[in-house]
Amino acid sequence: MNLLIVGLGGFLGSVCRYILSQTISKESGLFPISTFAVNILGSLLIGVFYGLSQGKISEEIRLFATVGFCGGFTTFSAFALENLKLLQSGSYFSFFAYILLSTTICITAVLLGVYLSK
């Protein structure tokens, strides 16, 4: 049942991301404004849902909203929430390492993927 809940949330999140991205201009000069806006909105939403999950909503709604919807809308929101949890737990080294390693390794992986596809 949890897989269906997450899957439905992911479907709706992906559809909403697509609609929002089509509504906002694709690129504004050199800045990808639509992705930026989606990441900010997704991070705000996952923060709200995470706050509500502290005893105010059921586990099923939490899964639907955070893992499903926000995960389908933008995985950056999950990245932001995980970093918040690291900060809240006082794991400052892990916080900075996660940000640095995630950004550098993921950008490198994209470059490698492009290279391998040629």
DAPE-V735253 format. One record per residue. N is the residue number from 1. RES is the residue in three letters. NEAR is the number of other ideal C-beta (glycine too) atoms within 8 Angstrom. D_LAST is the distance of its C-alpha to the last C-alpha in Angstrom with 1 decimal. Layout:
BEGIN
n:res:near:d_last
N:RES:NEAR:D_LAST
N:RES:NEAR:D_LAST
END
This chain:
BEGIN
n:res:near:d_last
1:MET:5:41.1
2:ASN:7:39.1
3:LEU:6:35.8
4:LEU:7:37.0
5:ILE:12:38.2
6:VAL:13:34.9
7:GLY:9:32.9
8:LEU:10:35.2
9:GLY:17:34.9
10:GLY:13:31.1
11:PHE:9:31.1
12:LEU:11:33.5
13:GLY:15:31.7
14:SER:10:28.3
15:VAL:9:30.3
16:CYS:11:32.1
17:ARG:12:29.0
18:TYR:8:27.6
19:ILE:8:31.0
20:LEU:12:31.4
21:SER:11:28.0
22:GLN:6:28.9
23:THR:5:32.3
24:ILE:9:31.3
25:SER:6:29.5
26:LYS:6:25.7
27:GLU:9:25.4
28:SER:6:28.3
29:GLY:4:27.2
30:LEU:3:24.9
31:PHE:7:26.1
32:PRO:8:24.8
33:ILE:10:28.4
34:SER:12:27.8
35:THR:8:25.9
36:PHE:9:28.4
37:ALA:10:31.3
38:VAL:13:30.0
39:ASN:11:29.6
40:ILE:8:33.1
41:LEU:11:34.7
42:GLY:13:33.1
43:SER:13:34.3
44:LEU:8:37.8
45:LEU:13:37.9
46:ILE:14:37.0
47:GLY:11:39.6
48:VAL:8:42.2
49:PHE:13:41.4
50:TYR:10:41.4
51:GLY:8:44.8
52:LEU:9:46.1
53:SER:10:45.1
54:GLN:6:47.6
55:GLY:3:50.2
56:LYS:6:50.1
57:ILE:8:47.7
58:SER:5:47.2
59:GLU:5:44.4
60:GLU:9:43.1
61:ILE:8:42.9
62:ARG:13:41.3
63:LEU:13:38.6
64:PHE:13:38.1
65:ALA:12:38.0
66:THR:15:36.2
67:VAL:10:33.8
68:GLY:17:33.4
69:PHE:14:33.8
70:CYS:17:32.6
71:GLY:14:29.8
72:GLY:14:28.6
73:PHE:14:29.4
74:THR:12:27.6
75:THR:6:26.9
76:PHE:9:27.7
77:SER:15:31.3
78:ALA:11:31.2
79:PHE:9:29.8
80:ALA:11:32.7
81:LEU:13:35.3
82:GLU:9:34.3
83:ASN:11:34.7
84:LEU:9:38.0
85:LYS:8:39.2
86:LEU:12:38.3
87:LEU:10:40.3
88:GLN:6:43.2
89:SER:6:43.4
90:GLY:5:43.6
91:SER:8:40.4
92:TYR:8:39.4
93:PHE:6:37.4
94:SER:8:35.3
95:PHE:11:35.0
96:PHE:8:33.6
97:ALA:8:31.5
98:TYR:11:29.9
99:ILE:9:29.1
100:LEU:8:27.8
101:LEU:8:25.7
102:SER:9:24.4
103:THR:8:23.2
104:THR:8:21.8
105:ILE:8:20.1
106:CYS:8:18.8
107:ILE:8:17.3
108:THR:8:15.8
109:ALA:8:14.5
110:VAL:8:12.8
111:LEU:8:11.2
112:LEU:8:10.2
113:GLY:8:8.9
114:VAL:8:6.7
115:TYR:7:5.6
116:LEU:6:5.5
117:SER:5:3.8
118:LYS:4:0.0
END
